[in-house]
Amino acid sequence: MTKTEEPLQETTFILLHQIVTGIEAFLYAACLAAFLRPFMSGGTEALGSIRKKSLFVFFDYSSVFLMGMLLPGHGTLYMMLVTALLIAASRYLGIERKLLFLLSVLFYCIRHLSLMVTQSADYFSNRLFLLDADTPEKVFLGASYNYLLTDGLMFLCFAIMLHGLARQFRKQALTLHVRELCYLLLTPVTGILFVNITLRFLLIADGTSIFQLYKQVPAAVCIVPLLSFLFYAGTLAAIAVCQKTVLLQEERGKHFAEQQQLAAIQERLVQMEQIHDGIRRMKHEMRGHMANIKGLAEKGCYEDMERYIARMDENMQVFEFTVSTGNAVTDVIVNDRQRAAARLGIDFSADFICPPPEGYDVYDIGIILNNLLQNALEACEKTEAGQRYISLSGRKKNRFYLIEVRNSFDGNVTFHPRTGLPVSSKEARPETGSAMSAVLHGIGLSNVKREAEKYRGNVDIKTEGHEFQVTVLLQENPAV
């Protein structure tokens, strides 16, 4: 081979490397967009908005790394730039900043770990492809085949690891605070540092000698990829532990909320019994009242008689319910919320009849009503006076029962991308701490959804202008 042919082979290899690197940038950009897509929040927007956000992530990553092919710099610098751009656009993407930062670090960590795993394969395949390479042409050809093979294996390994990580995240939504974020970042950041340090020891040349890690320490061929897998497994385990903790906190929060609701319902039932007892006493005393009124009339004490009757009427107002639902439990809940609405200047209307006990547990219906009406009251408090209203309806049709609550609200609502439920804006309660308050946020509609699932039903939430509508569909369940 002539001397003029050698640069041609080297130029071809460099060109191949650049082409593959460009393709890699697009593939990894697509993977990052797909990885972040489930966490994007579109709110009440159409699905097309999520697609636009995914394209934004794709072009953000690919443009930065393609620019890196033209400018000198380390890959870590470009990933930091990608992460900074994504965090700057976190509001547009609908992903909380802490979560977005964690996802970006995990993505970058998996890129590093997959590279480290394939280094052992590269060590063996490189020797295989260059075994009979006795000319520069064969050397570049073998190096090209080896580069394509190891690069393909690296991307395959990366895709499998990223898919496993995405599956783990889908099991349980995470509420990230600073402490949880630091805990989850510990393993992937250590993994990134491990890969960067190890890569520097793979091949060391000091001008007179060359040190190759795998050749000088053969056991490293197995140890390095094993450590990479351990870092990956440690990352998954940390996420699983954090998710388990969140799940336990949610269960604790649900149990706490249910106990509070049941205690409130039981308290109202006691009040109801007291009211009925008072009515029985009133009926028993009615004869005496009639005799007193008759005596006042015979004496001509008409003013005293009017005051006496007015006092009787005032006492009897306590025993009256404006709304009759056909059940003592729902009577107490609906009328209690109606009185609360009146105090807040909220127009309250109800067309609600409690479903028959055959197939519907009144305590379940009570929990649904209690949560829906309480949320409606809190939403109406944030609207201007004179525009506050709550409308409750409940009707049965064949084997289905439909509960609907419409209320005014300030028009600001964000839906969780996974649960589809609104994200509550309640402030953390100081006595419960940030972790527990985060669990209790939005627990009302979560309780409603859980109760609906007991009846093979669902919860539908709609917003139109400044009206918030929740519809709960229940199927008759004789097992309750």
HELIX and SHEET records of a PDB file:
HELIX    1   1 GLU A    5  LEU A   36  1                                  32    
HELIX    2   2 ARG A   37  PHE A   39  5                                   3    
HELIX    3   3 LEU A   47  LEU A   70  1                                  24    
HELIX    4   4 GLY A   75  ALA A   88  1                                  14    
HELIX    5   5 SER A   90  LEU A   93  1                                   4    
HELIX    6   6 ARG A   97  PHE A  129  1                                  33    
HELIX    7   7 PRO A  136  ARG A  170  1                                  35    
HELIX    8   8 VAL A  178  LEU A  202  1                                  25    
HELIX    9   9 LEU A  213  GLN A  216  1                                   4    
HELIX   10  10 ALA A  220  LYS A  299  1                                  80    
HELIX   11  11 TYR A  302  GLN A  317  1                                  16    
HELIX   12  12 ALA A  328  ARG A  343  1                                  16    
HELIX   13  13 VAL A  362  GLU A  381  1                                  20    
HELIX   14  14 GLY A  433  LEU A  440  1                                   8    
HELIX   15  15 ILE A  443  LYS A  454  1                                  12    
SHEET    1   A 2 LEU A 203  ALA A 205  0                                        
SHEET    2   A 2 ILE A 210  GLN A 212 -1                                        
SHEET    1   B 5 ASP A 347  PHE A 352  0                                        
SHEET    2   B 5 TYR A 389  LYS A 397  1                                        
SHEET    3   B 5 PHE A 400  SER A 408 -1                                        
SHEET    4   B 5 GLU A 467  GLN A 475 -1                                        
SHEET    5   B 5 ASN A 458  GLU A 464 -1                                        
END                                                                             
